[in-house]
Amino acid sequence: MPSSLFDNGCLRLSYKQLLECTHGFASANLIGTGSFGSVYKGVLYQHEKPLAVKVLNLRNHGAARSFIAECEALRKIRHRNLLKIITSCSSIDYQGNEFKALVFEFMPNGSLESWLHEQHDQSRYLNFAQRLDIAIDMANAIDYLHHGCETMVVHCDLKPSNVLLDDDMVAHVADFGMAKLLSTVTSNIGSDQTSSSVIKGTIGYVAPEYGMSGSVSPEGDIYSYGIMLLEMITGRRPTCDLFHDGLSLHNFCKMALQEGLKEIFDVRLVEEIGVNWKRIRNKPNMEAEIWECFVSFTKIGVACSTEVATDRLRIRDAIIELHATKARLLRTGFYGRDNR
């Protein structure tokens, strides 16, 4: 019999039902893979909307622990900018092997990663107003995890592939497989998970202090968030070949701000201004205002990703600054009405 780790009354699904709704976990239904498992699109006959089924690869070291961590983190949290979990399934497959899966709301517009970097798909382009909205969505999710929950949740693996977009391009933070629940004193998921040998995260997004100590903190999430903002405004991953010999995405943007360089910005954002030049040239202040919005966005990313954890911008201050940037952008009239 399948079991669910969630409250009574939620949808209960068996291994058989998940197998059928994904057509046998068919490769045609595969929508993503991660460190601990694969995600498939599935459709239940009694549900109009599709589901996302995350099947854990229990042969991978840490997958079972990831399943428990994600269940614990998602059990009681609800926020419009967090991926909604529908149920979990812990059962036995037809070969007698242990089977564990998490079932989520399906996000039809995929990940932020795909919108930023799949340039072969010309239809996938985010204008600056959309990037700003997504940045605000992510910040609201982080603020809720850090300050709005009964027990603080530190995500520990924030990156564009873990930010999913719904029909309306509203961002939802996903994948809590590395999340830690923190009491006011220490983690309550197990002391072994806070050791530096266990904390992995993703290269380029992991806070520098995590490499020296196993101490998980909300400032680590803020660092990852800041790197994501810089990736969104420059179009460059933090692991880009450009960044070596001490040069990082953070330092690259910080130096460019000091020197007033516009070349750091995603070329597609710059081209967008050029395409709309006829509108801009009749309003000489508009172009300058748009560039200032780009700069403000970059400054927030730099302030969130400073090397020293205590110097990082607080997430609530980041939200205030982002809303101020959005208001300034809307006053230019460049993007017309608010795209939400």
Secondary structure, 3 states (H helix, E strand, C coil): CCECCCCCCCCCCCHHHHHHHCCCCCHHHEEEECCCEEEEEECCCCCCCCEEEEEECCCCCCHHHHHHHHHHHHCCCCCCCECCEEEEEEEECCCCCEEEEEEEECCCCCEHHHHHHCCCCCCCCCCHHHHHHHHHHHHHHHHHHHHHCCCEEECCCCCHHHEEECCCCCEEECCCCCCEEECCCCECCCHHHHCCCCCCCCCCCCCHHHHCCCCCCHHHHHHHHHHHHHHHHHCCCCCCCCCCCCCCHHHHHHHHHHHCCCCCCCHHHHHHHHHCHHHHHCCHHHHHHHHHHHHHHHHHHHHHCCCCHHHCCCHHHHHHHHHHHHHHHHHHCCCCCCCC
